[in-house]
Amino acid sequence: MKKPEKEREMSSEKLRIVIVGCGQIADGHITEIRKFGKADVVAVCDIEKLMAEQLAIRYEIPRFYDNFDEMLTSEKPDVVHITTPPQSHMELAMRAVDAGCHIYVEKPLTLCYRDSAQLILYVQKKQKKLTIGWNSYFDPPAIELRNLVRDNVVGTPVHMESFFGYSLGGSFGKAILGSNKHWVHRLPGKLFQNNIDHMLNKVVEYLDDEYPLISASGGVYRDGRFGDVRDEMGDELRVQIQGKRTSAYGTFSSCIKPTGQFVRLYGTKRCATADFISRAVIIDDEVTLPSAIGRALAPFGMSKKFRKVGIKNIKCFLRNEYQYFSGLSTLIAKYYSSILNDEDPPIPYDHILRVSWMMDEIFRQYDTLVASRNAN
């Protein structure tokens, strides 16, 4: 089918990109956007104009704004990257789509499932494309694990464990605990809502149920109290997920050390662990030697596998392919290609909506649990 003239013209030109929200993550976006040959960041915007100006100066971006609608009118961008706090995502996204733009929205997409569903329907109605900032969805371990399932190496997924560790001692964690006015404290799910996309998006594609059964629990485990809203922020979360056949268990922890991020997939043929920190994907093998000897020698087999992954990582590093924002770079490239070639966005909308629905249910159960504890 022949493409319309306008679409064929766009595919031969560079996409015009603007960014609204000039916090730390915006730096990563600009760096990775520039690795894609057919896109230019033409302007940035922030309600704090100095933030926009400083970002523009750092990256030699031609123009900066403190008025979002003025930027949309003046720049006529093809794509808007929304990297503001989540409370503003829905409104900014709708305005960008109304201006004829495709949208890249940092996680979480919106504050609730209802808004996420409404936004995606609106994007589709306007024949635009949306993606969400699930960087880890395209990190090398996630891609490798996806390929193991696709190639039937591990068989059919039966169960998964997803662990996401978070350090409240990091710069962002210190900022959250340092002010009771930080925007994280105004999110319905507080710290969890800003982070558990990362825990859930690693398992969502393997679940076989649009609305799985959810059982959530957690609480505040850290020492020290402030006597204000900061004390209400949960820092430990456990989630059980049961689909029609496939199940999962998710852990969000700010207390367990060292801080890790991994997924373990249990399949009908083999089990595999994807470590997102060391970028190692290890497949378990059946012990074929007699039990005592097999158990004694098994660690040598595991050490061989880790050594092989280590050598692979070093080779990637020497080729300048071992990048911190590897997943972000791949996501941006796939998303922009979907726009230029009029293809489906790289992250399926049903995955985005399933995670949004699960988050609503998790927060509902967590709030009920906290209310019950407080009543007793």
GILINKA-V516452 format. One record per residue. N is the residue number from 1. PHI is phi in radians with two decimals (none if undefined). BURIAL is # if it has 16 or more other ideal C-beta (glycine too) atoms within 10 Angstrom, else .. D_LAST is the distance of its C-alpha to the last C-alpha in Angstrom with 2 decimals. Layout:
# GILINKA-V516452
n=N phi=PHI burial=BURIAL d_last=D_LAST
n=N phi=PHI burial=BURIAL d_last=D_LAST
This chain:
# GILINKA-V516452
n=1 phi=none burial=. d_last=65.58
n=2 phi=-1.26 burial=. d_last=66.92
n=3 phi=-1.31 burial=. d_last=64.43
n=4 phi=-1.03 burial=. d_last=64.84
n=5 phi=-0.99 burial=. d_last=66.91
n=6 phi=-1.08 burial=. d_last=64.01
n=7 phi=-1.20 burial=. d_last=61.89
n=8 phi=-1.19 burial=. d_last=64.88
n=9 phi=-1.19 burial=. d_last=65.51
n=10 phi=-1.06 burial=# d_last=61.93
n=11 phi=-1.14 burial=. d_last=62.14
n=12 phi=-1.73 burial=. d_last=65.07
n=13 phi=-2.00 burial=. d_last=63.41
n=14 phi=-1.49 burial=. d_last=60.53
n=15 phi=-1.20 burial=# d_last=57.16
n=16 phi=-1.62 burial=# d_last=56.25
n=17 phi=-1.98 burial=# d_last=52.73
n=18 phi=-2.22 burial=# d_last=50.62
n=19 phi=-2.19 burial=# d_last=47.27
n=20 phi=-2.01 burial=# d_last=44.76
n=21 phi=1.82 burial=# d_last=42.23
n=22 phi=-1.90 burial=# d_last=43.86
n=23 phi=-1.35 burial=. d_last=41.09
n=24 phi=-1.04 burial=. d_last=41.46
n=25 phi=-1.15 burial=# d_last=41.30
n=26 phi=-1.08 burial=# d_last=44.26
n=27 phi=-1.04 burial=# d_last=46.48
n=28 phi=-1.09 burial=# d_last=45.78
n=29 phi=-1.07 burial=# d_last=46.57
n=30 phi=-1.08 burial=# d_last=49.88
n=31 phi=-1.03 burial=. d_last=50.94
n=32 phi=-1.36 burial=# d_last=50.37
n=33 phi=-1.03 burial=# d_last=51.83
n=34 phi=-1.22 burial=. d_last=55.02
n=35 phi=-1.40 burial=. d_last=55.43
n=36 phi=-1.59 burial=# d_last=55.96
n=37 phi=-1.20 burial=. d_last=59.58
n=38 phi=-2.00 burial=. d_last=59.36
n=39 phi=-2.62 burial=# d_last=56.83
n=40 phi=-2.27 burial=# d_last=56.95
n=41 phi=-1.43 burial=# d_last=54.21
n=42 phi=-1.72 burial=# d_last=55.99
n=43 phi=-2.89 burial=# d_last=53.38
n=44 phi=-2.31 burial=# d_last=49.88
n=45 phi=-2.53 burial=# d_last=47.66
n=46 phi=-2.75 burial=# d_last=44.76
n=47 phi=-1.11 burial=. d_last=43.66
n=48 phi=-1.60 burial=. d_last=44.32
n=49 phi=-1.04 burial=. d_last=48.05
n=50 phi=-1.08 burial=. d_last=48.49
n=51 phi=-1.07 burial=# d_last=46.20
n=52 phi=-1.13 burial=# d_last=48.40
n=53 phi=-1.11 burial=# d_last=51.55
n=54 phi=-1.11 burial=. d_last=50.59
n=55 phi=-1.13 burial=# d_last=49.74
n=56 phi=-1.10 burial=# d_last=53.01
n=57 phi=-1.17 burial=. d_last=54.97
n=58 phi=-1.04 burial=. d_last=53.46
n=59 phi=-1.94 burial=# d_last=54.40
n=60 phi=0.93 burial=. d_last=57.47
n=61 phi=-1.57 burial=# d_last=56.09
n=62 phi=-1.00 burial=. d_last=58.51
n=63 phi=-2.40 burial=. d_last=56.26
n=64 phi=-2.44 burial=# d_last=52.87
n=65 phi=-2.44 burial=# d_last=51.07
n=66 phi=-2.07 burial=. d_last=48.20
n=67 phi=-2.18 burial=. d_last=48.61
n=68 phi=-1.12 burial=# d_last=47.54
n=69 phi=-1.13 burial=. d_last=49.65
n=70 phi=-1.11 burial=. d_last=52.66
n=71 phi=-1.10 burial=# d_last=52.37
n=72 phi=-1.07 burial=# d_last=52.21
n=73 phi=-1.20 burial=. d_last=55.25
n=74 phi=-1.34 burial=. d_last=57.29
n=75 phi=-1.61 burial=# d_last=56.61
n=76 phi=0.83 burial=. d_last=56.38
n=77 phi=-1.27 burial=# d_last=54.37
n=78 phi=-1.48 burial=# d_last=54.15
n=79 phi=-2.34 burial=# d_last=50.68
n=80 phi=-1.97 burial=# d_last=47.80
n=81 phi=-1.65 burial=# d_last=45.31
n=82 phi=-1.78 burial=# d_last=42.02
n=83 phi=-2.11 burial=# d_last=40.30
n=84 phi=-1.59 burial=# d_last=38.24
n=85 phi=-0.98 burial=. d_last=34.44
n=86 phi=-1.00 burial=# d_last=32.91
n=87 phi=-1.01 burial=. d_last=32.24
n=88 phi=-1.75 burial=. d_last=36.05
n=89 phi=-1.02 burial=# d_last=36.96
n=90 phi=-1.06 burial=# d_last=37.20
n=91 phi=-1.10 burial=. d_last=39.32
n=92 phi=-1.14 burial=# d_last=41.62
n=93 phi=-1.11 burial=# d_last=42.11
n=94 phi=-1.11 burial=# d_last=43.17
n=95 phi=-1.15 burial=# d_last=45.57
n=96 phi=-1.16 burial=# d_last=47.05
n=97 phi=-1.12 burial=# d_last=47.63
n=98 phi=-1.07 burial=. d_last=49.21
n=99 phi=-1.48 burial=# d_last=51.54
n=100 phi=1.55 burial=. d_last=52.67
n=101 phi=-1.83 burial=# d_last=50.81
n=102 phi=-1.40 burial=# d_last=49.16
n=103 phi=-2.32 burial=# d_last=45.73
n=104 phi=-1.96 burial=# d_last=44.00
n=105 phi=-2.02 burial=# d_last=40.33
n=106 phi=-1.10 burial=# d_last=38.16
n=107 phi=-1.34 burial=# d_last=34.86
n=108 phi=-1.25 burial=# d_last=32.59
n=109 phi=-1.01 burial=# d_last=35.06
n=110 phi=-2.46 burial=# d_last=32.99
n=111 phi=-1.50 burial=# d_last=29.40
n=112 phi=-2.79 burial=# d_last=28.94
n=113 phi=-1.05 burial=# d_last=30.76
n=114 phi=-1.00 burial=. d_last=32.30
n=115 phi=-1.18 burial=# d_last=33.99
n=116 phi=-1.09 burial=# d_last=35.13
n=117 phi=-1.11 burial=# d_last=36.73
n=118 phi=-1.10 burial=. d_last=38.36
n=119 phi=-1.12 burial=# d_last=39.74
n=120 phi=-1.12 burial=# d_last=41.21
n=121 phi=-1.09 burial=. d_last=42.82
n=122 phi=-1.17 burial=# d_last=44.30
n=123 phi=-1.06 burial=# d_last=45.68
n=124 phi=-1.15 burial=. d_last=47.31
n=125 phi=-1.04 burial=. d_last=48.72
n=126 phi=-1.48 burial=. d_last=50.30
n=127 phi=1.01 burial=. d_last=51.62
n=128 phi=-1.98 burial=# d_last=50.03
n=129 phi=-2.14 burial=# d_last=48.17
n=130 phi=-2.23 burial=# d_last=44.69
n=131 phi=-2.44 burial=# d_last=43.13
n=132 phi=-2.10 burial=# d_last=39.90
n=133 phi=-1.35 burial=# d_last=39.57
n=134 phi=-1.61 burial=# d_last=38.68
n=135 phi=-0.99 burial=# d_last=40.88
n=136 phi=-1.20 burial=# d_last=39.77
n=137 phi=-1.06 burial=# d_last=40.76
n=138 phi=-2.08 burial=# d_last=44.34
n=139 phi=-1.11 burial=# d_last=43.99
n=140 phi=-0.87 burial=# d_last=46.60
n=141 phi=-1.10 burial=# d_last=44.16
n=142 phi=-1.14 burial=# d_last=42.74
n=143 phi=-1.14 burial=# d_last=46.31
n=144 phi=-1.13 burial=. d_last=47.39
n=145 phi=-1.13 burial=# d_last=44.53
n=146 phi=-1.03 burial=. d_last=45.31
n=147 phi=-1.19 burial=. d_last=48.93
n=148 phi=-1.12 burial=# d_last=48.12
n=149 phi=-1.25 burial=# d_last=46.39
n=150 phi=-1.03 burial=. d_last=49.19
n=151 phi=-1.51 burial=. d_last=51.88
n=152 phi=1.09 burial=. d_last=50.18
n=153 phi=-1.27 burial=. d_last=50.06
n=154 phi=-1.70 burial=# d_last=46.51
n=155 phi=1.45 burial=. d_last=46.79
n=156 phi=-1.42 burial=. d_last=44.16
n=157 phi=-1.08 burial=# d_last=40.67
n=158 phi=-1.89 burial=. d_last=38.27
n=159 phi=-2.67 burial=# d_last=35.24
n=160 phi=-2.40 burial=# d_last=34.39
n=161 phi=-2.15 burial=# d_last=32.19
n=162 phi=-2.12 burial=# d_last=31.77
n=163 phi=-2.03 burial=# d_last=30.58
n=164 phi=-2.24 burial=# d_last=30.39
n=165 phi=-1.62 burial=# d_last=29.94
n=166 phi=-2.40 burial=# d_last=29.51
n=167 phi=-1.71 burial=. d_last=30.33
n=168 phi=-1.33 burial=. d_last=28.52
n=169 phi=-1.54 burial=. d_last=31.38
n=170 phi=-1.31 burial=. d_last=33.89
n=171 phi=-1.07 burial=. d_last=35.41
n=172 phi=-1.25 burial=# d_last=33.21
n=173 phi=-1.07 burial=# d_last=30.00
n=174 phi=-1.12 burial=. d_last=31.07
n=175 phi=-1.16 burial=. d_last=31.78
n=176 phi=-1.12 burial=# d_last=28.31
n=177 phi=-1.33 burial=# d_last=26.67
n=178 phi=-1.42 burial=. d_last=29.48
n=179 phi=-2.53 burial=. d_last=28.82
n=180 phi=-1.37 burial=. d_last=25.89
n=181 phi=-1.78 burial=. d_last=28.51
n=182 phi=-1.08 burial=# d_last=29.27
n=183 phi=-1.10 burial=. d_last=29.45
n=184 phi=-1.06 burial=# d_last=27.11
n=185 phi=-1.21 burial=# d_last=24.12
n=186 phi=-1.72 burial=. d_last=25.23
n=187 phi=-1.32 burial=# d_last=25.28
n=188 phi=-0.97 burial=# d_last=22.78
n=189 phi=-1.78 burial=# d_last=22.17
n=190 phi=0.84 burial=# d_last=22.97
n=191 phi=-1.01 burial=# d_last=24.39
n=192 phi=-1.05 burial=# d_last=23.99
n=193 phi=-1.14 burial=# d_last=26.02
n=194 phi=-1.44 burial=# d_last=28.79
n=195 phi=-2.30 burial=# d_last=29.20
n=196 phi=-1.34 burial=# d_last=28.19
n=197 phi=-0.88 burial=# d_last=31.35
n=198 phi=-1.12 burial=# d_last=32.98
n=199 phi=-1.30 burial=# d_last=30.81
n=200 phi=-1.47 burial=# d_last=31.21
n=201 phi=-1.25 burial=# d_last=34.83
n=202 phi=-1.42 burial=# d_last=36.05
n=203 phi=-2.08 burial=# d_last=35.11
n=204 phi=-1.05 burial=# d_last=35.35
n=205 phi=-1.23 burial=# d_last=39.08
n=206 phi=-1.72 burial=# d_last=38.73
n=207 phi=-1.34 burial=# d_last=36.12
n=208 phi=-1.90 burial=. d_last=37.79
n=209 phi=-2.56 burial=. d_last=35.41
n=210 phi=-1.15 burial=. d_last=35.02
n=211 phi=-2.20 burial=. d_last=31.49
n=212 phi=-1.21 burial=# d_last=30.10
n=213 phi=-1.25 burial=. d_last=26.87
n=214 phi=-2.13 burial=# d_last=24.12
n=215 phi=-2.34 burial=. d_last=21.04
n=216 phi=-2.14 burial=# d_last=19.27
n=217 phi=-2.61 burial=. d_last=16.61
n=218 phi=2.89 burial=# d_last=16.45
n=219 phi=2.99 burial=. d_last=15.00
n=220 phi=-1.85 burial=. d_last=16.30
n=221 phi=-1.79 burial=. d_last=18.29
n=222 phi=-1.23 burial=. d_last=20.82
n=223 phi=-1.45 burial=. d_last=21.16
n=224 phi=1.57 burial=. d_last=21.64
n=225 phi=-2.35 burial=. d_last=19.90
n=226 phi=-2.00 burial=. d_last=21.67
n=227 phi=1.36 burial=. d_last=19.43
n=228 phi=-2.53 burial=. d_last=20.16
n=229 phi=-1.04 burial=. d_last=19.93
n=230 phi=-1.10 burial=# d_last=21.03
n=231 phi=-1.22 burial=. d_last=17.72
n=232 phi=-1.47 burial=. d_last=16.29
n=233 phi=-1.36 burial=# d_last=19.03
n=234 phi=-1.15 burial=# d_last=18.17
n=235 phi=-2.26 burial=# d_last=20.91
n=236 phi=-2.34 burial=# d_last=20.44
n=237 phi=-2.46 burial=# d_last=20.62
n=238 phi=-2.18 burial=. d_last=21.57
n=239 phi=-2.31 burial=# d_last=23.16
n=240 phi=-1.78 burial=. d_last=24.82
n=241 phi=-2.23 burial=# d_last=27.60
n=242 phi=-2.18 burial=# d_last=29.61
n=243 phi=-1.58 burial=# d_last=32.85
n=244 phi=-1.09 burial=. d_last=35.44
n=245 phi=-2.29 burial=. d_last=36.80
n=246 phi=-1.60 burial=# d_last=35.71
n=247 phi=-2.14 burial=# d_last=32.27
n=248 phi=-2.66 burial=# d_last=30.83
n=249 phi=-2.32 burial=# d_last=28.11
n=250 phi=-2.03 burial=# d_last=27.27
n=251 phi=-2.21 burial=# d_last=25.88
n=252 phi=-1.95 burial=# d_last=25.41
n=253 phi=-2.48 burial=# d_last=25.12
n=254 phi=-1.89 burial=# d_last=25.72
n=255 phi=-1.87 burial=. d_last=25.32
n=256 phi=-1.21 burial=. d_last=27.74
n=257 phi=-2.17 burial=. d_last=31.25
n=258 phi=-1.29 burial=. d_last=33.90
n=259 phi=-1.17 burial=# d_last=32.86
n=260 phi=-2.31 burial=. d_last=34.23
n=261 phi=-2.51 burial=# d_last=34.73
n=262 phi=-2.68 burial=# d_last=35.96
n=263 phi=-2.28 burial=# d_last=36.08
n=264 phi=-2.05 burial=# d_last=37.00
n=265 phi=-1.95 burial=# d_last=38.57
n=266 phi=-1.78 burial=# d_last=39.18
n=267 phi=-1.95 burial=# d_last=42.23
n=268 phi=-1.30 burial=. d_last=44.38
n=269 phi=-1.94 burial=. d_last=47.10
n=270 phi=-2.63 burial=. d_last=45.56
n=271 phi=-1.97 burial=# d_last=42.51
n=272 phi=-2.46 burial=# d_last=42.64
n=273 phi=-2.06 burial=# d_last=40.60
n=274 phi=-1.93 burial=# d_last=40.98
n=275 phi=-1.70 burial=# d_last=40.09
n=276 phi=-1.47 burial=# d_last=40.03
n=277 phi=-1.49 burial=. d_last=40.37
n=278 phi=-1.50 burial=# d_last=43.40
n=279 phi=0.95 burial=# d_last=44.61
n=280 phi=-2.09 burial=# d_last=45.21
n=281 phi=-2.03 burial=# d_last=45.11
n=282 phi=-2.04 burial=# d_last=45.57
n=283 phi=-1.77 burial=# d_last=46.40
n=284 phi=-1.33 burial=# d_last=45.81
n=285 phi=-1.94 burial=. d_last=48.92
n=286 phi=-1.20 burial=. d_last=49.42
n=287 phi=-1.39 burial=. d_last=50.68
n=288 phi=-1.73 burial=. d_last=54.25
n=289 phi=-1.40 burial=. d_last=55.59
n=290 phi=-0.87 burial=. d_last=55.15
n=291 phi=-0.86 burial=. d_last=51.55
n=292 phi=-1.13 burial=. d_last=52.02
n=293 phi=-1.16 burial=. d_last=54.32
n=294 phi=-1.04 burial=. d_last=52.30
n=295 phi=-1.19 burial=. d_last=49.08
n=296 phi=-1.19 burial=. d_last=51.01
n=297 phi=-1.60 burial=. d_last=52.65
n=298 phi=-0.96 burial=. d_last=49.72
n=299 phi=-1.05 burial=. d_last=48.61
n=300 phi=-1.19 burial=. d_last=52.14
n=301 phi=-1.13 burial=. d_last=51.86
n=302 phi=-1.15 burial=. d_last=48.59
n=303 phi=-1.10 burial=. d_last=50.13
n=304 phi=-1.11 burial=. d_last=53.08
n=305 phi=-1.14 burial=. d_last=50.88
n=306 phi=-1.14 burial=. d_last=49.06
n=307 phi=-1.11 burial=. d_last=52.47
n=308 phi=-1.11 burial=. d_last=53.76
n=309 phi=-1.14 burial=# d_last=50.85
n=310 phi=-1.05 burial=. d_last=51.39
n=311 phi=-1.11 burial=. d_last=55.08
n=312 phi=-1.06 burial=. d_last=54.30
n=313 phi=-1.11 burial=# d_last=51.95
n=314 phi=-1.12 burial=. d_last=54.66
n=315 phi=-1.10 burial=. d_last=57.23
n=316 phi=-1.11 burial=. d_last=55.00
n=317 phi=-1.09 burial=. d_last=54.51
n=318 phi=-1.16 burial=. d_last=58.29
n=319 phi=-1.55 burial=. d_last=58.89
n=320 phi=1.08 burial=. d_last=56.39
n=321 phi=-1.89 burial=. d_last=54.21
n=322 phi=-1.73 burial=. d_last=51.14
n=323 phi=-1.94 burial=# d_last=49.29
n=324 phi=-1.06 burial=. d_last=45.73
n=325 phi=-1.75 burial=# d_last=45.57
n=326 phi=-1.03 burial=# d_last=47.39
n=327 phi=-1.12 burial=# d_last=44.91
n=328 phi=-1.11 burial=# d_last=45.03
n=329 phi=-1.06 burial=# d_last=48.83
n=330 phi=-1.16 burial=# d_last=49.06
n=331 phi=-1.06 burial=# d_last=46.66
n=332 phi=-1.08 burial=# d_last=48.66
n=333 phi=-1.08 burial=# d_last=51.95
n=334 phi=-1.18 burial=# d_last=50.91
n=335 phi=-1.17 burial=# d_last=49.46
n=336 phi=-1.10 burial=# d_last=52.59
n=337 phi=-1.10 burial=. d_last=54.81
n=338 phi=-1.13 burial=# d_last=53.07
n=339 phi=-1.28 burial=# d_last=53.96
n=340 phi=-1.15 burial=# d_last=57.52
n=341 phi=-1.82 burial=. d_last=58.20
n=342 phi=0.92 burial=. d_last=56.24
n=343 phi=-2.00 burial=. d_last=54.07
n=344 phi=-1.15 burial=. d_last=50.46
n=345 phi=-1.03 burial=# d_last=47.95
n=346 phi=-1.17 burial=# d_last=46.99
n=347 phi=-1.85 burial=# d_last=43.29
n=348 phi=-1.03 burial=. d_last=43.04
n=349 phi=-1.09 burial=# d_last=41.17
n=350 phi=-1.20 burial=. d_last=39.38
n=351 phi=-1.18 burial=# d_last=37.87
n=352 phi=-1.07 burial=# d_last=36.67
n=353 phi=-1.23 burial=# d_last=35.14
n=354 phi=-1.13 burial=# d_last=33.50
n=355 phi=-1.12 burial=# d_last=31.72
n=356 phi=-1.08 burial=# d_last=30.71
n=357 phi=-1.13 burial=# d_last=29.31
n=358 phi=-1.09 burial=# d_last=27.37
n=359 phi=-1.11 burial=# d_last=25.91
n=360 phi=-0.99 burial=# d_last=24.70
n=361 phi=-1.19 burial=# d_last=22.98
n=362 phi=-1.09 burial=# d_last=21.45
n=363 phi=-1.17 burial=# d_last=20.02
n=364 phi=-1.08 burial=. d_last=18.72
n=365 phi=-1.20 burial=# d_last=16.84
n=366 phi=-1.12 burial=# d_last=15.63
n=367 phi=-1.10 burial=. d_last=14.39
n=368 phi=-1.10 burial=. d_last=12.57
n=369 phi=-1.10 burial=. d_last=10.92
n=370 phi=-1.11 burial=. d_last=10.03
n=371 phi=-1.10 burial=. d_last=8.76
n=372 phi=-1.17 burial=. d_last=6.46
n=373 phi=-1.11 burial=. d_last=5.27
n=374 phi=-1.15 burial=. d_last=5.39
n=375 phi=-1.19 burial=. d_last=3.80
n=376 phi=-1.62 burial=. d_last=0.00
